[in-house]
Structure formats: C-alpha cells, structure tokens
Amino acid sequence: MVVAEERKRRVLRAIVEGYVATHEPVASTALANHGGLGVSSATIRNDMAQLEDEGLITQPHTSAGRIPTDKGYRRFVDHLTTSSLGDPDRRAISTFLEDAVDVSDVVERSVKLLSQLTRQVAVIQYPAVREATVRRVEMVHASPDRALVVVVSSDARVDQTTVALGADVDDEEFEKAAAEVARQAVGLSPAELGRVLTQWAERSRLAWAPTVVQAIVSTSRGGTVERVVFAGSSHLAGPDSDLDSDQIAPVLEALEEQVILLQLLHEMSSDQSEVAVRIGKETRTPALAGTSVIAAGYGGQQPSLVGAIGPTRMDYPGTMAAVRAVARYLTRAMDE
C-alpha cells in the first residue's frame, strides 16, 4: 500500500511538472515513455483514475491527457522538498541589491528582480513603520446595522471607524461578541490581533463577525500607511500564462486597489511555514481565483511580505525558491 501511494505521488508530480512545462494535458503513454516511473501505461492509467477520483487531476476534454486541479497543485506543493536558487541567480540578487541607497530603492530593485526571476507578478509589502500593541478595543452598537469600533493602542493612539454590519443585529448578541473581542484583543500586535480575531470569527459563526474583525485590525494599524509595490503585470498576459482575458482585469484591479491584496498578505503572514502558498480558491478572493500567491516574510519581529502572483499553472519549486531567497536578502538589507 505504501508503495502504491508513493507511486501515485510520483505520477501526480510528473503530471504537474509535465503540464507546467508544456501547457498540454499529460497522457499515460507519455509518462510511461518519458516519466521515469518504471511502470507500464496500464499501471499509470490505474493510478491516474484514482487521482482523478480523489479530485487531484481532471480531464479537460476527450483526449487521454490529464491536468492538475487546484487540489492537485496543493498536494504537490505540500510534498515539495525545500529547493534553492542556483548560484547565478543568487549572485544576481546580491549584485542587484548591493548598490541600493535606501529602503525605497531596495524595495523597488527587489520587486523588479523577483519578477524577472519568476516571470510572474512580483509584490512587496513596504516595511511597517509602526505597529504598537493594542491596549483596549471597544465596540459600540450605534444602530441596528452599524457599529463603532474604537482601538486604543499602547502608545496612547486612539483610532476609530464605523462599520456596516450588513443586517440588523440583536443587542444581546452584539454585546456578547463585543465582550469576547475586548477580552481577547488586549496586548496583541495588529498581526496577532488579525490571527486571533479571525479564529474567533470562525468559531462564532456570526455572519457579520469577519467584517468587524477586518475593521478592528485595519483600525489597530492606525497611522501606519500600508502599501504594496508590484512589477511584472505584463506576465499575466504573457506566453507562459494560461489566464483567460476576462481573468486578467480582476487581478490587475486587485493589485491597483491594494486593499484586497493587503488583506490576503496579512492572512498569509500567520502561516507557520517559511513560504506561504495560496492556490486558486484558497485565496478566498474571486478576483484571484485563477491564480496562486506565494509569499515569504522579511524584516524583523513584525515582518512584511514579499511574493509572486501568477496562474495556478506555475513553476512552484522555482517560484518558492526565488521568493525565499529575495526575502532573505531583503531581511539582510533591512538589518544593515
């Protein structure tokens, strides 16, 4: 059984790598002849049938070939071993960044270089200037469908915003939620606050909770101006992209507006892994449903993120290695 499962993983890996390389569905005969699997076409067809039953691959049309699904890409990524950039690319990063004169120059150079290395859209979240911890959070039920959120930070800053709840909310339900939020928020940084309150919102199952959480986290950042720079948007329509023309515009809008992208990056910053990956619908953002986002933190205790955005059919090992390497160089540059 272990042998069969390992062989299926190898078949899935071969399908992913073949599809990424050729943009063509991968057939069992091609895997038998060139995949280095050492088994017959019949065995591979049986494995492919099982992979299809598990939702990891699919048949796009009546040909014998298969392509990975988002779930298949996820399985592939989860079983990847850590890879690194080759010496020429590492030297290119070092050389390209060593003449930077300030933080803005480092960021601008890095985003252009990452786009060149990955042939994807590269994004870098500017380093946060200030992130004081939270001293107190108050939620006031201003009207049946609106709330006032007040955040008092440890540096005595007071920020507030009004939130539309989307529907009328019962006073008792609201007051109970407000007490739970206030109890959990004390002493947390904005990044920690986002992680803790997102978990609370999921447990509470209140329809309006995610909207309030987003407002609280945004308000807790107060005067900190957050922005993302990006480069390489032309790659979305390049020969290596399989995004349809009607998928490209929403991605560009998400990049330009930045709010959606920042929200996703904040969520990814809570990942325990060195490199975070969101594939297709895992982004939970309709505009990015046809893409994958790969990001890594850089900087000090409150890291910002650097990442790449491209179609789900991408070179995951190479992109993850490039993002990881640029993040490390950025961290080194920020420490100097």
Secondary structure, DSSP 8 states (H G I E B T S, - for coil): -HHHHHHHHHHHHHHHHHHHHHSS-B-HHHHHHHS---S-HHHHHHHHHHHHHTTSEE-SSSSS-BEE-HHHHHHHHHT-------HHHHHHHHHHHTT--SHHHHHHHHHHHHHHHHTSEEEEE---S----EEEEEEEEEETTEEEEEEEETTS-EEEEEEE-SS---HHHHHHHHHHHHHHHTT--HHHHHHHHHHHHHHHT-TTHHHHHHHHHHHHTTT----EEEE-GGGGGSTT----HHHHHHHHHHHHH-HHHHHHHHHHTT-SSSEEEEEGGGG--GGGTTEEEEEEEESSSS-EEEEEEEESSS-HHHHHHHHHHHHHHHHHHHH-
